[in-house]
């Protein structure tokens, strides 16, 4: 039964993985379209919600990604009993987080809004955020099951199940937001129902049909404190990585409010949704690289790994160029679907060049990041991101406070900090891969 893993894992960076991100990002754009009908304040509020939501998701995704890498490495080493046991330990951690996160969300959401001077959006943020955070267990479990199925190379079923939830979300958005007049609260309900539907299908797949390679249940669980420690040790940098990315997103939004104006922030959020959709193939390949890296490292097939990394970088750069050009020539035709305000259009025109430049830099950032994670060096990924956000703050303050450059200085800070991160990450990947090969050969 396990013999199919080695064959299937080599294809996990193919189009099946990209399907997850295509429909996830289509949902994101469609969601923004329906919410934009409630006014600019609603879409700005959702922009902040997405960053807060990203924090919660990263708690679960950090555990899922950690287990993903450990399981893939175990598959590569043909240690299938350990792979099942790791999956069981990870599930226990996810269930614990499902109790803690809703309590923190309910208690902290409004104080966070006050701390960030977002009082004018606090009610909208709370309305959108409250239902998904209460039912966070379905979000975490769906993401977790998707990650561990991808560990065995079965990206097709993982993508189909996630797509099901996203499609249901897209269908429910206009009904709940506008037909039933629930507004932004209805968008939160639609998101929750989408995740519940995905979870139910995953549950059926694992516990009723039971035809997955990985098995999760009491017969496959053997308590091992070291596995818990390994999962948490590996997950902490990944979780912190997600937190810092969220802080960076909040900083950019907040900086645009303080040093530019809210309409620029609105335009940035719309552009970000479009850019994320265009960037789908690159994101899919990058996450596939993580799984392949872990699997080939476990199998000690380093020549194949180096070949995969080189090809992946070339392919993602080609995608970035093609979709970057499409992005550049299409954005002005898409913006009117979200707002007809002339100031928004002018603001978007001012920042589009920087948005495109950032888009072109991301393939190198993503491939290096997920390679380090696949090699088990999530701490290095975290350190490079800390450098990125530190340089962003320095460059942003210099541009905005000293040169009074407004949104120009903010987006130049994003570009310079991304370039510095790429250089550091390339060096880290080269050194880490060399050390892993040297250690195994010795």
C-alpha positions in Angstrom: 0.0 0.0 0.0 2.8 2.4 0.8 4.7 1.8 -2.4 2.6 4.4 -4.2 4.0 7.2 -2.0 7.4 7.5 -3.7 5.7 7.7 -7.1 3.0 10.2 -6.0 5.2 12.5 -4.0 7.2 13.4 -7.1 4.1 14.9 -8.6 2.9 17.0 -5.6 4.2 20.2 -7.1 1.9 19.7 -10.1 -1.4 21.2 -10.9 -3.5 19.3 -8.3 -1.9 21.3 -5.5 -2.4 24.6 -7.3 -6.2 23.8 -7.4 -6.4 24.5 -3.7 -4.9 27.9 -4.0 -6.8 28.8 -7.2 -10.2 28.3 -5.5 -9.1 29.7 -2.2 -8.0 32.9 -3.8 -11.0 33.1 -6.1 -13.1 32.8 -3.0 -11.0 35.6 -1.5 -11.7 37.9 -4.4 -15.4 37.1 -4.7 -15.7 37.5 -0.9 -14.2 41.0 -1.2 -16.5 41.8 -4.1 -19.7 41.1 -2.1 -18.4 42.8 1.0 -17.4 45.8 -1.0 -21.1 46.3 -1.6 -21.4 47.2 2.0 -19.1 50.2 1.7 -15.4 51.0 1.8 -15.3 50.7 5.6 -16.4 47.1 5.4 -13.6 46.1 3.0 -11.0 48.0 5.1 -12.3 46.2 8.2 -12.1 42.9 6.4 -8.5 43.7 5.5 -7.6 43.9 9.2 -9.7 40.8 9.9 -7.8 38.8 7.4 -4.6 39.6 9.2 -6.1 38.7 12.6 -7.6 35.6 11.0 -4.2 34.7 9.6 -2.8 34.7 13.1 -5.3 32.1 14.2 -4.9 30.0 11.1 -1.1 30.0 11.6 -1.5 28.3 15.0 -3.1 25.3 13.3 -1.1 25.5 10.1 2.2 25.7 12.1 1.3 22.3 13.7 0.0 20.9 10.4 3.1 22.0 8.5 5.4 20.6 11.2 3.7 17.2 11.1 3.7 17.5 7.3 7.4 17.7 7.2 8.1 15.1 9.8 5.6 12.6 8.2 7.1 13.2 4.7 10.6 12.6 6.0 9.4 9.4 7.7 7.8 8.3 4.4 11.1 9.0 2.7 12.9 6.8 5.3 10.1 4.2 5.0 9.2 4.5 8.7 5.4 4.3 8.3 4.6 3.4 11.9 6.2 6.6 13.0 4.4 8.6 10.3 1.0 7.4 11.7 2.0 8.1 15.3 3.2 11.7 14.4 -0.2 12.3 12.8 -2.0 11.2 15.9 0.1 13.4 18.2 -0.5 16.4 15.9 -4.2 15.8 16.1 -4.1 16.0 19.9 -2.3 19.4 19.7 -4.9 20.7 17.2 -7.8 19.7 19.4 -6.2 21.6 22.4 -5.7 24.7 20.2 -9.4 24.5 19.3 -10.3 25.1 22.9 -7.8 27.9 23.6 -8.2 30.0 20.4 -11.9 30.9 20.7 -11.4 32.0 24.3 -8.5 34.3 23.3 -10.4 35.6 20.3 -13.5 36.6 22.3 -11.5 38.3 25.0 -8.9 40.1 22.9 -10.5 41.1 19.6 -11.8 44.5 20.8 -8.7 45.4 22.9 -6.6 44.7 19.8 -8.8 47.1 17.8 -8.4 49.8 20.5 -4.6 49.2 20.7 -4.4 49.6 16.9 -6.5 52.8 16.9 -9.2 50.9 14.9 -12.2 51.8 17.0 -14.1 53.0 14.0 -13.9 49.5 12.5 -14.1 47.5 15.7 -17.8 46.6 15.4 -17.4 45.4 11.8 -14.3 43.5 12.7 -16.0 41.8 15.6 -19.1 40.9 13.5 -17.1 39.3 10.8 -14.6 37.6 13.1 -16.7 36.2 16.0 -18.4 33.2 14.3 -15.3 31.8 12.5 -13.2 32.1 15.7 -15.8 30.3 17.9 -15.9 27.4 15.4 -12.2 27.5 14.7 -12.0 23.7 15.4 -13.4 23.1 11.9 -10.9 25.5 10.3 -7.9 23.9 12.1 -9.0 20.3 11.5 -9.7 21.0 7.8 -6.3 22.5 7.3 -4.6 19.8 9.4 -6.2 16.9 7.5 -5.4 18.6 4.2 -1.7 18.9 5.2 -1.3 15.3 6.2 -3.0 14.0 3.1 -0.6 16.1 1.1 2.3 14.5 3.1 1.5 11.2 1.4 1.4 12.9 -2.0 -2.4 12.7 -2.4 -2.9 16.3 -3.3 -5.9 15.6 -5.6 -8.3 14.7 -2.9 -7.0 17.4 -0.6 -7.6 20.0 -3.2 -11.1 18.7 -4.1 -12.2 18.8 -0.5 -10.9 22.3 0.1 -12.5 23.5 -3.2 -15.8 22.1 -2.0 -15.7 24.3 1.1 -14.7 27.4 -0.9 -17.4 26.9 -3.5 -20.0 26.6 -0.8 -18.6 29.8 0.7 -18.9 31.6 -2.6 -22.5 30.5 -3.1 -23.6 31.5 0.4 -21.9 35.0 0.4 -24.5 36.9 -1.7 -27.3 35.0 0.0 -26.3 35.7 3.6 -24.7 39.2 3.0 -27.4 40.7 0.8 -30.5 38.5 0.4 -30.9 37.9 4.2 -29.4 41.3 5.0 -26.9 39.9 7.5 -24.1 42.1 6.2 -20.5 41.4 7.2 -21.8 39.0 9.9 -23.2 36.8 7.1 -19.8 36.7 5.5 -18.4 35.2 8.7 -21.2 32.6 8.8 -20.5 31.7 5.1 -16.8 31.2 5.9 -17.6 29.0 8.8 -20.1 26.8 6.9 -17.5 26.3 4.2 -15.0 25.0 6.6 -17.5 22.7 8.4 -18.4 21.1 5.0 -14.7 20.5 4.3 -14.2 19.0 7.7 -17.1 16.6 7.3 -15.7 15.3 4.1 -12.3 14.8 5.6 -13.9 13.0 8.6 -15.7 10.7 6.2 -12.4 10.0 4.3 -10.4 9.2 7.4 -12.8 7.5 9.7 -15.7 6.0 7.7 -14.2 5.2 4.3 -10.7 4.8 5.7 -8.8 4.5 2.5 -6.0 6.9 3.3 -2.4 5.9 3.6 -2.1 7.6 7.0 -4.1 6.2 9.8 -5.2 8.3 12.7 -6.8 6.7 15.7 -6.2 4.9 19.0 -4.7 1.7 17.5 -2.0 3.8 15.8 -1.2 6.0 18.7 1.6 5.3 21.1 2.4 8.2 23.5 5.8 9.6 22.9 6.9 12.8 24.7 9.7 13.2 22.2 7.3 13.4 19.3 5.3 16.1 21.0 8.5 18.0 21.6 9.6 17.5 18.0 6.3 18.8 16.6 6.2 21.8 18.9 9.9 22.6 18.5 9.5 22.6 14.7 6.1 24.4 14.8 7.1 27.3 17.0 9.2 29.1 14.4 6.5 28.4 11.8 3.8 29.9 14.0 6.0 32.9 14.8 6.7 33.2 11.1 3.0 33.5 10.5 2.6 36.0 13.3 5.4 38.2 12.0 3.9 38.1 8.4 0.6 39.2 10.0 2.3 42.0 11.9 3.9 43.1 8.6 0.5 43.2 6.9 -0.9 45.2 9.8 2.1 47.6 9.7 1.6 48.3 6.0 -2.1 48.9 6.4 -1.6 51.1 9.5 1.3 53.0 7.8 -0.9 53.8 4.8 -3.6 55.1 7.2 -1.1 57.3 9.1 1.3 58.5 6.4 -1.1 58.4 3.4 -4.9 58.0 3.6 -7.5 55.2 4.1 -8.4 55.1 0.4 -4.9 54.1 -0.4 -5.3 51.3 2.2 -8.5 50.3 0.5 -6.8 50.2 -2.9 -3.9 48.2 -1.5 -6.3 45.6 0.0 -8.1 45.1 -3.4 -4.7 44.9 -5.2 -3.5 42.3 -2.6 -6.5 40.1 -3.3 -5.9 40.3 -7.1 -2.2 39.7 -6.7 -2.8 36.7 -4.4 -5.1 35.2 -7.1 -2.5 35.8 -9.8 0.2 34.3 -7.6 -1.6 31.0 -7.1 0.7 28.7 -9.3 3.8 30.0 -7.5 2.3 29.4 -4.1 1.2 25.9 -5.0 4.6 24.9 -6.4 6.4 26.5 -3.4 4.3 24.5 -0.9 4.8 21.4 -3.0 8.6 22.0 -2.8 8.3 21.7 1.0 6.9 18.2 0.9 9.3 17.1 -1.8 12.3 18.5 0.1 11.3 16.6 3.2 10.6 13.3 1.4 13.8 13.4 -0.7 15.9 14.4 2.4 14.4 11.4 4.3 15.3 9.2 1.3 18.8 10.8 1.0 18.3 11.6 -2.7 20.0 14.9 -2.7 20.9 15.1 -6.4 17.2 14.8 -7.2 16.4 17.4 -4.6 18.8 19.9 -6.1 17.3 19.3 -9.5 13.8 19.8 -8.2 14.8 23.1 -6.5 16.4 24.5 -9.6 13.5 23.6 -11.9 10.9 24.9 -9.3 12.7 28.3 -9.2 12.7 28.6 -13.0 9.1 27.6 -13.3 7.9 29.9 -10.5 9.8 32.8 -12.1 8.2 32.1 -15.4 4.8 32.1 -13.8 5.5 35.4 -12.0 6.5 37.1 -15.3 3.5 35.8 -17.2 0.9 36.6 -14.5 2.7 39.8 -13.5 2.1 41.1 -17.0 -1.6 40.0 -16.9 -1.9 41.6 -13.5 -0.4 44.9 -14.8 -2.7 45.2 -17.8 -5.9 44.0 -16.1 -6.0 45.7 -12.7 -7.7 48.9 -13.9 -10.5 46.8 -15.4 -11.0 45.0 -12.1 -10.9 47.9 -9.6 -14.3 49.3 -10.7 -16.0 46.1 -9.5 -14.9 47.1 -5.9 -15.1 50.9 -6.1 -15.8 53.7 -8.6 -14.2 56.4 -6.4 -11.7 58.3 -8.5 -9.3 58.7 -5.5 -9.2 55.0 -5.1 -8.3 54.5 -8.8 -5.6 57.2 -8.6 -4.2 55.7 -5.5 -4.0 52.2 -7.0 -2.2 53.7 -10.1 0.4 55.2 -7.7 1.2 51.9 -6.0 0.8 49.4 -8.9 4.5 49.5 -10.0 5.6 48.6 -6.5 3.0 45.9 -6.2 4.3 44.4 -9.4 7.9 44.6 -8.3 7.0 42.8 -5.0 5.2 40.2 -7.1 8.3 39.4 -9.1 10.5 39.0 -6.0 8.2 36.5 -4.3 9.1 33.3 -6.2 12.7 33.4 -4.7 11.3 34.2 -1.3 8.8 31.4 -1.3 11.0 28.6 -2.8 13.8 29.4 -0.3 11.4 29.6 2.6 9.7 26.3 1.9 13.0 24.6 1.2 14.3 25.6 4.6 11.1 24.3 6.2 11.4 21.0 4.3 15.0 20.6 5.5 13.8 21.0 9.1 15.3 24.5 9.5 12.1 26.5 10.2 14.2 28.6 12.6 16.3 29.9 9.7 13.1 30.9 7.9 11.9 32.8 10.9 15.2 34.7 11.3 15.2 35.8 7.7 11.6 37.1 8.1 12.6 39.0 11.3 15.3 40.7 9.3 12.7 41.5 6.6 10.3 43.2 9.0 13.1 45.0 10.8 14.4 46.5 7.6 10.9 47.4 6.5 10.3 49.4 9.7 13.6 51.2 9.3 13.2 52.0 5.6 9.5 53.0 6.2 10.3 55.4 9.0 13.1 57.0 7.0 11.0 57.4 4.0 7.8 58.6 5.8 9.2 60.7 8.6 12.4 62.1 7.1 11.6 62.4 3.4 7.8 62.7 3.8 7.3 60.3 0.9 3.9 58.8 1.9 2.9 55.6 0.2 5.9 55.8 -2.1 8.3 55.4 0.9 6.1 52.6 2.4 6.2 50.5 -0.8 9.9 51.2 -1.4 10.5 49.9 2.1 8.7 46.7 1.1 10.9 46.2 -2.0 14.2 46.9 -0.3 13.4 44.6 2.6 12.3 41.8 0.3 15.6 42.0 -1.7 17.6 41.8 1.5 15.6 38.7 2.6 16.2 37.0 -0.7 19.9 37.4 -0.4 20.0 36.0 3.1 17.7 33.1 2.3 19.7 32.0 -0.7 22.9 31.8 1.5 21.0 29.9 4.2 19.6 27.4 1.8 23.0 26.8 0.2 24.7 26.4 3.6 22.0 24.2 5.1 21.8 21.8 2.2 25.6 21.5 2.1 25.7 20.8 5.9 22.9 18.1 5.6 24.7 16.3 2.7 28.0 16.5 4.6 26.5 15.1 7.8 24.8 12.2 6.1 27.9 11.3 4.0 30.1 11.3 7.1 
